[in-house]
Amino acid sequence: MTIGSPPPNPTRPPDEPITRAANLGYAAIAGQAGCFTIAIIIIALLVGIWLDARAGTRGPFTIGLLLFSIPFSLFVMVRIALGAVGNIRPPKNETRHGTHGTEEENR
């Protein structure tokens, strides 16, 4: 181990590399879910303000839609995450029990 290198991960075998594309994919999923959450909240805020202005009230529609947007945005985030996890494929060299085989098989 050299200075500046990350410590070894005990849950991952040292011969299994983490690819840059996989990391970028995970970051894109997280960013996508966060952007949808912010978009849902902003839409709820704007629609609530518009409905309050049309009804001549001061806040009930805005507060109601913002409160409704919280569980709805959580539902959307879970659906995005489950969809992304469903697309993840395990490495082809793993066996059914999660071992990588013997040294002779890996040569």
N, C-alpha and C positions, 0 to 999 in steps of 0.2 A: 504494500500500500504506500503510495506516495503522498506528499503534502498536497492538499487540495482535492484529492480524490474522495468520492463518497465512501462511507463505511460499507462493508458487505452486508447484504440483506439476508438474514437467516432463513426467511421463508421462501426464497427463490434460489434455485441452484446457480452456482457461479457461471456455468456454461450457457445459461439462457440469457441472451442479450435483450435489453429493452430498446426497442427501436424508436427512432425519432418520430416516425409516422404514427405509431401507436400513441405516443405522448401528445402529439398534436391533435389526434382524434379525440382523446379524452378531454383536452382543453377546449376543443370546439363544442363538445357536448355540454360541458359546464357553462360555457359562454352563451350557448343557445338557450339553455334553460333560464339563465339569468336575464337575458334580453326579453324573453317571453314574459317573465314575471313583471319586469318593469313596464313593458308595453300594456299588459293587462291592467295594471294599477293606474297608469296614466289614462287609459281609455275609460276606466270606471270613474276616475276623477272628473274628466271632461264631460262625460255623459251625465254624471250626477249634478255638476254645476249647471249644465244646460237645462236639465229637468227642473231643478230648483228655480231657475230664472223663469221658465215657462209657467210653473205653478205658483210663482210669487211667494215661495217659502225660502227659509234661510237654513238649509243644511240637511233636512231629513233624507232626501234622495242621495245627496253626496255621501253622507255617512253610511247609509244603507248599502249603496253600491260598493263603497270601499270595503266595508265589512264582508260583503259577498265575494269580492275579488280575492280575498286572502285564501279561502279554501279552494276556490277555482284555480288560482295560480299554483297552489300546491299540487292539485290534481294534474295540471298540465306538466309541471316539473317531473312528477312521478312517471307519467306516460312517456315523456321524452327519455328519461333515464332507463326505463324498462325496455323501450324500443332499441336504445343503443346497446344495452346489455344483451339483448336477444341476438344482435348481430355479431357479437364477439365469438370467435372460433378458437378453441384450444389448440395448442401446438400439435402437429401431427406426430411427433416422436414420443408423446406420452402414452403409456399403457393405461389400461382400465383402472389400475390402482394408484395412478399418479407417479409411478417410478419411471425412470428413464432407461431402464434395462441395465444389462451388465456392461462392463468395459469392452468386452469382445463385440457386442452388438453395436456399440457406438462407433467402432472403427471404420 
